[in-house]
């Protein structure tokens, strides 16, 4: 996907450089998922494609980033992911249950490269270097208002 291409290029520059380095990559944040669902929920619909994510709480990712930053350079990319691989529609159902919103879940087709990536699990990390400990429902319950 075009969004990720420049990131990969910059990672390659670090790997070829003389300066010791560590790169922490994170899966999508719960904060992004929650914001998208809340925005769609204002219209009382949740158009959700088929696909899976392994989102993580920003606080969990920040702890991993701090731990990596305090340590010796790893000279590699380090991946942090959430504790759960979740279907997008299931995340939307959980959001409705925890927040009490009554938005209607509407299946949405996403064709092409993006759709295939979502469906194939390309936005998950089957063996991340670190896993967050906060589940999506628990994170939702902790968010004010």
N, C-alpha and C positions, 0 to 999 in steps of 0.2 A: 504494500500500500504506500502511496506517495508520502503520507504523513511520516512514516517510519524510516524512509530511505535516508534523509539527511542525518538522522540520529545514528544510523548504522555507519554512515560515512565518518562522522565525528569520532565514533568509537574506534574505528580503524586508525585514525590519526593519532589518538592517544596510545594505542598499542605499538605504533611504530616510533613513538617519541622516546627520548632519553629520560624523561622525568617519570619517577615511579607513580603509578596510577591505580585507581580502583574506580569502577563505574557501577553504581547501583541502579538497576532497572526495576521498575515497579509495574505491577499490573494496574488496571484502572482503579481509581479510588472510589470507595463507597460514596464519598462526597459528590463525585460526578454522577454516579448512578442515582443517588437521591435527588439531586438537582434536576436531572432530566425527567425523572418520574413526577416530581412535584410540578414542574412546568407543564407537562402533558396533563396531569391530573386537574389543573385549573380549568381545562376544557372538558373535563369529565370523561376523557378517553385516554387509554394507554395503548397506543399502537406499538406492538412488540413483535420483532422478528424472531424466528427460530435461531438459536445460537447459545453459546455458553461463554461465561466469563468466570474469572477467579479474582474478583475485586478484593481490595484490602483497605482497611481504615488508614487514613493519613497518619494518625498517631502511631500505629504499628509500623508503618513504613519509615516514619521519622526516627523511631528508635533504632531500626536496623541501619539506617543511613548514619546516625550518630556513632553506632558501634563500629561500623566499617571505617568511618572517618578517623576515629581514635586509634585504630589499629595500624599495623604496617600495611604498606601498599600491597594489594592482592595481585596486581598486574593481570587482571581479568575482570569480566563483567560478573556481577553478583545480582541474582534475581530474588526479589521479595514478592510474595503473592499472598492472597488471603487464605484462610483455612478451609474454604469450601469452593468447589467448582459448582457453579449454579447456572441453570437454564435461565435465560433472560425473562421468560414469561413467569417463571417461579419467583424470581426477584421482584417482579411487579406484583405478584399475588402477595408476597410477604409484605411489601410496602403498603398495599391496601389494608391488610390485616392489622399491622402495627399502627398505622396512622389513622385508621378509620375512614379513609377516603372511599368513596363509592364509584370511582371511575371504572368505566367498562373496559375490559381487556379486549383489544381487537388484534387478531393476527395480522401481521404485515409482512409481505414478501420483500426481501432484499436480494436483488439479483446480482450477478457479476462477482467480481473479486471480493468485494466486501462481504457479500452474503455467504460466499463459500468459506471465507476466513472465519466468520462468526459460527457457522455451522460445524466446521471441522475442529473447533477448539484452538484455533491459532492464537486466541487471546487468553490462553491459560498457560500455566507453567506446571506440567505434570511432576517435575522434580525440582522445585525452587530451592535455592540455597537457604532461604529463610521463609517461614510462614508466619503471618500475623495470627493473633490468637482471638481476635474479636470477630464474631459472626455478624452477618448483615442484620439480622433481627435485633441482636443486642446493640449494635451500633445505632440502629434507628431509634430504639428506646432511649438511648443516651442523648440524642439530639434535641435541644430545646425546641419547643413549640410547634 
